[in-house]
Amino acid sequence: SCLKTHPPSPLSKVAFTHSDLNHNRSKSETLPQDLSTFVDDDDLKRRKKLWNVIKELIETEKAFLQDMRL
C-alpha cells in the first residue's frame, strides 16, 4: 500500500517549482527576448553545478558500462 501512495521525489518537486517560477517571470516580463538573456548569478551557479553533476554521472555511467563489457 505504501507503493500506491508514493510521493513524488523531492528532486522532481524542486524542478517543477523552479519551472513554475520561470514561467511566472516570463508572463510578467514585457519583452520575451530579454528573458532568455537575463539570468541571476545564483541561477547561473546552480545551473553550472547541475551541469557538472550530470557530466559526472554520464562519465561514471560510461566507465561502468565499459567495466561491464570487460
C-alpha positions as CSV (number, residue, x, y, z in Angstrom):
1,S,0.0,0.0,0.0
2,C,3.0,2.3,0.6
3,L,3.9,2.0,-3.1
4,K,0.5,3.3,-4.2
5,T,0.8,6.4,-2.0
6,H,4.4,7.0,-3.1
7,P,5.1,10.8,-3.1
8,P,6.9,12.4,-6.0
9,S,10.7,12.6,-5.4
10,P,11.9,15.9,-3.9
11,L,14.0,16.5,-7.0
12,S,11.1,16.5,-9.4
13,K,9.2,18.7,-7.0
14,V,12.1,21.2,-7.0
15,A,12.3,21.1,-10.8
16,F,8.5,21.6,-11.0
17,T,8.5,24.7,-8.8
18,H,11.6,26.1,-10.5
19,S,10.0,25.9,-13.9
20,D,6.9,27.4,-12.4
21,L,8.9,30.4,-11.2
22,N,10.5,30.8,-14.7
23,H,7.0,30.6,-16.3
24,N,5.6,33.3,-14.0
25,R,8.6,35.5,-14.7
26,S,8.1,35.2,-18.4
27,K,4.4,36.3,-18.0
28,S,5.3,39.4,-16.0
29,E,8.2,40.3,-18.4
30,T,7.2,42.7,-21.1
31,L,9.9,41.8,-23.7
32,P,10.3,38.0,-24.1
33,Q,13.7,38.2,-25.7
34,D,15.1,40.0,-22.6
35,L,14.2,36.9,-20.6
36,S,16.5,34.5,-22.4
37,T,19.5,36.7,-21.8
38,F,18.7,37.7,-18.2
39,V,19.8,35.1,-15.7
40,D,20.5,35.5,-12.0
41,D,24.0,34.9,-10.8
42,D,22.7,32.3,-8.3
43,D,20.7,30.7,-11.1
44,L,23.8,30.5,-13.3
45,K,25.9,29.0,-10.5
46,R,23.1,26.4,-9.8
47,R,22.9,25.5,-13.5
48,K,26.7,25.1,-13.7
49,K,26.7,22.9,-10.6
50,L,23.9,20.8,-12.0
51,W,25.7,20.5,-15.3
52,N,28.8,19.3,-13.6
53,V,26.8,16.7,-11.6
54,I,25.2,15.5,-14.8
55,K,28.5,15.3,-16.6
56,E,30.0,13.3,-13.7
57,L,27.0,10.9,-13.8
58,I,27.5,10.4,-17.5
59,E,31.2,9.8,-17.2
60,T,30.7,7.2,-14.3
61,E,28.0,5.5,-16.3
62,K,30.3,5.2,-19.4
63,A,33.1,3.8,-17.2
64,F,30.6,1.4,-15.6
65,L,29.4,0.2,-19.0
66,Q,32.9,-0.3,-20.1
67,D,33.7,-2.3,-17.0
68,M,30.6,-4.5,-17.6
69,R,31.9,-5.2,-21.1
70,L,35.3,-6.3,-19.9
